[in-house]
Amino acid sequence: MFNSMQMWMRNFRVCLCVTAAYACLVLVIYPLWITEGSGLTVRVQTEDEFLLPSMREKLHPKSPAYRNRQQYHHQPFKLSKAKETANRLRISETKGESRHRTFLQTRTKCTQKYLLLILVPSSPLNFEKRRVIRQTWGTDFSMNKTWRTMFLLGQPRHPTEMKYLSAETAIYGDIIQGSQTDSYHNLTLKTEMGLEWAVKYCDFDFLLKADDDVFVNSFKLLDYLRNPSTPKIKLYLGNVAQRSKTHRHGKWALSYKEYQNEILPRFCLGPAYVLSIDLVRQFVDIFDPKKPLKLEDVYMGMLAERVGVTPRRHRGFRTNKRRQCSQYFKLIVIHEASSDCIIKLFNKALEERFRQWMKHS
């Protein structure tokens, strides 16, 4: 009887010690885990959390915000560690105060130098186009990064779209945003914003401005830029429009108050063009940050004319809207390419690059 009582007391003490140790462990470790998690992770809200209770029922199925909600509904938003994301994307957030000439808000900073910086103006609703670009020509998948792609966006028209855009920014870290309303006629303001960001927050040799409906053979473009015969300064490259008449009616119309001449200056068509870093700096110094010409590509031509630079034509820039998924191997840029076409052309570009690598290895 006495032995059984001693054994029971011993087991009770062991259980009591184990319980106390576990309680101490929880009390000490759990607060630390909460603190560390709150400091290192980015909480990406779910689709329903983006909507206020009053919005969830009032959002009309035909509204842009509803379509945007449906578009994002199937995207794999997951938790992401901020430090790991910053290291993977090779960017950082700078808190230094710097006055901006344009509507630029973003202060994201590149943490390395790139041969090519790509700026892609995009609408807040075009998440699918940005996703395809990230998965294809917009990302340098090599260990030593040669190019970097950033997307230029203004302010969405609906608060719900802003919520989704904030989540996208937290996940990918590749969005440059301005305070101007996002619209077609504000495209010049958006481009100016991108050029100012590039000069202040990134180090690069060449800049490619490309629309989000364009396919870019990044490998061929880099080969061209590395070629010793390619000018390293005063380079303004693309599909050049010469002696184009000024439209007074239609989508690209300019009033006499906006532009008096009947002939436009020579300029590279807007879907894609390349600028050397010296020109980017000069453009930022002389452009009108508040009320520039609304036709962005024409305005870039006007700036080039002011600094005495002639646009350089390259036959590889197909920006005349032929609406065909061409695989012509000499092309660098193809305008109005669908998502399926971009994936198809990117796979072909990878195959071609692999064959070249095997040939020279």
N, C-alpha and C positions, 0 to 999 in steps of 0.2 A: 504493500500500500504506500509506504514511504518512498520507495524507489519510483513508483509510478507518478507520485506527486512531484518529485524532483525533476523527472523527465518532462512533465507538463509545464513546470515553471521555466525550465530551460528553453523549451520550444516557444513559450510565450515571450521570453526575453528576446529570442532571435527574431521573432515576428515583429516585436516592437521596435527593435533596432533597424530592421529592414524598412519598416514603414516610415520611421523618422528620417532615415537616410534618403529615401525617395522624396519625402516632403521637402527636405532641404534642397535636394537637387532641382526640384521643380521651382521652388521659390527663388533660387539663384540663377539657374540657366534660362528659364522662360522669359524673364524681363530682358535679359541680354539678347536673346534670340529675336524678341519683338523689336528691340532697338536696332539691331543689325539689319533685320529685314526691312524695316521702314526706311533705313538709310540707303540701302543698296538696290532695292527693287522698285520697279515702276509698275504701278497698278493700272492695268488697262481695263477700263470699264466695259461691261457687257453692253449689248445693243439696247436692252431695255433701260439700263441705268442712264443712258444718254438722254432719255426722254423724261421730262417732268410728268407727273401723274396727269396734269391737265392736257399735256400734248399727246399722250398715248392714244387717246380716243379721238382727238380733234384733227390729227394729221390726215389730210385728204389723200386717198390712194393715187390721185393724179398729180399731186404736187411734186416739185423737184426734190424736196426734202424727203418725201416718202420713197421716191425712187432711189435716192441716195442711201436711205436706211436699208432698203432691200439689197442694194448693191454690196453694202458692207456686211450684211447679215451672214454671208457664207465665208467671210474671210477668217483665216485662222489666227485671230488675235490671242496671244498668250502672254503670260508674265515674262518680263525680260529684265535682267540685271543691267542697271544703268552703266556701271563701270565696264562690264564685259561688252556691252553694245558700243560704248565710246571707243574702246580699244579695237573692236572689230571694224568699225567704220572709220577709224583713224581721224576722229574729230574731237573737239573739246568745246566746252562752253566758257567763254571769256566774260568776266564781269567788268572789265575795264570800260570806263565811260568814253564814248567816242561820238561826236556829233555827226549826224548823217545829213547829207544834202538832199537825199531822196526820201521816199516813204519807208525806207528800210527799217525793219524792227529786229530781225534776227542778228545775233552776234556769235553764231557758231563759227569756230575757227578751225582751219585745216592744221594738222599737226605734222605734215610733211610737204615737200615740194612735189608737184606733178608736172610731167611734160605737157599734159592736156587736161584742162578743166572744162567740163561740159555743163552748160546751163540749159535747162529745159523748162520753158514757160508752160504751165499746165493749169487747167481749171480745177477747183476743189472737187468737182463731181467726177473727174477723170481718174479715179483710183485704179481702175482696171488697166488703163494705159500705163500708168506709172509702175504698176506691178510687173507688167510684161517687160518694160525697159529695164527694171532692176534685175530681172531674171535672165536678160539677154545682153544686148550690146552696151547697156549702161554701166555694167559692173566689171571691174578688172578682177578676175578670179585668181590671178597669179600671186605669189608670195610678195614680190616686190612691185607694189602698185605703181602703175604708169599713168593712169587716168582716174578721174573722179567725177561722178555725176551728181548734180544738185538740181532740185526742182524749184521753180519760181512760182509763188502763188500770192494772190492778194487776199482780201477779206471776203469770206463767203457771205451770201445774202441771207442765210437762215442760221439761227443759233445751233440747230442740230448738226448742220454740216461742220461747224466750228468744233464741235465735240469730237466728231470723227477725225477731223484734221489734226487735232491735238493728240489723239491716240496714234495716228499714223506717224506724226513727228516723233513721238516718244519711242516708237518701235524702230523706225528706220534712221532717224537723225539726219535726213538728207533734204530737208525742206527749208527754203529761204522764204520768209513771208514779209509782206509790207502792209502798211495800214490803209492803202488805197483799195477801193472796191474792185473786185475781180471782174473785169469785163473786157470785151474785145477792143474797145476804144482806149482802154488803159494799158494796152500791151506795151507801148513805148515806155510808160512809167515803170512797168514791171521789168522790162529789159534794163533800163537805167539802174533800177534797184539792184539787179543781179550784177551789173558791171561794178557798181560801187562796193558791193559785198566782196567781189573777187579781188579788187585792189586792196581793200582794207584787211581782209581776213584770210587770204589764201595766197600761196606762192606757186606760180606756174609759169610756163613758157608760152603756151598757146591756149586760146579759149575758143570753144565751139559753142555757138548758140544753135539749138535744134529744137523744133517743135515736137510735141509728144505723139504726133502721128507720122513720125519719120523713122526709117531704119538707117542706122549708121554702121558701116563696116569699120569698126574701131581699129582693127588690125591694119587695114589698108591706109587709113588716115594717118596712123602713127608712122607707118613706113614712109609715107610722103613727107611728113613733118621732119623725120630724121634724115631724109635725103640731103646730102651736102648742097645740092643745087636749089633747094627750097629756101627762100629768104627767111631769115630769122627775125628780122625787124621790118616794120612797115608792111606787114602782110595782112591783106584784106581779101579773103579767098572765098569763092563760091560760084554760083550760076549768075553771071552778070547780066543785068538788064541795061540796054543802051538806048538812049534817046526815046524813052517811053513817054507817051503823051499823058498829060495830067487829066485824070478823070474828074468830071464835074458832076456826075450822077452815078448812083449805084453804091455798092459796098465800099469801094476804095475812093469815093469822091472826096475832093478837097475844094473848099470854097476859095474864092479869090482872096479873102482875108487871111486864110490859112497859108495859101501858097499862090503867088501871083503868076509865076512863069507857066507857060504851056508845055514845056518839056522838063521832065524830071532829071535830076543828076544821075550819073551812073551809080548803080548800087547792086549789091548782091541780094538776090531774092530771099525773102524772109524765112522760109522753112529751115534753112541751115546755112551758116557761113562761119568762117574762121577769122579770128583776130589775133595778132601777136600781142604780147603783154604791153609793149611800148604804146601801141595804138589804144589799148583798153585804158591805160592811164591818161593818155591825151584826151580821149573821149570824155572820161569822167571829169576832167578839168574844165571842159568847154560846154558840156551839154546843159540844156535848160531843165532843171530838176522839177519844175512845177507844171509848165504848159508846153511840152514839146510837140512836134508834129505827130499826129495820131497814127500815121502809117510808119510803123517801127523800122521796116527795112529801108524805106526811102530816107528816113531821118538819119540812119546810120550812114547812108551814102552822102548826105549833106555834111555830116561831121567829117567824113573822110575827105571830102572836097575842101573843107576848111583847113585841114592840116596838110593838104597837098599830097594825098595818097590816092592812087588809082586802083580800083578793084581789079583783082587778078582772077581770070576765069579758069575753072577746072571742069573738064568734061565729065568727071565722075560725080558731079553734083546734079542729080536729076530732081529738079524741084518745079517742074512745069505741069504737075497734076495729070499724069497719064493713066493713073488708076490701074496699074498692072504690077503683078508681083514678079518682077524681072530678076533673073539670076545672072545677068551679064557680069562677068567677073571683074571688069574694070570699074564698075560703079562703086562709089563710096557712100553716097547718100541717095535714098529713094523716098520721095514724098508720098503722103497719103497711103501708107502701108497699114493694112489691118493687123490686128494682134496675131492672127494665124500666119499672115505673110511675114511679119517680123520674126516669129519663131522659126519659120521655114528658112528665111534668108540667113538667120544667125547660125542655124545648124550647118548650112552650106559654107558659111564663112569659117566655122570651126573645122570642117573637113578640109577645106583648102589650106588653112593654116597648119593643120597636122601633116598634110602631104608635103608642104614646104619644109617643115621641121624634119621630117623623115629623109627628105632629099638632101638636106645639108648636114645631117648628123652622121 
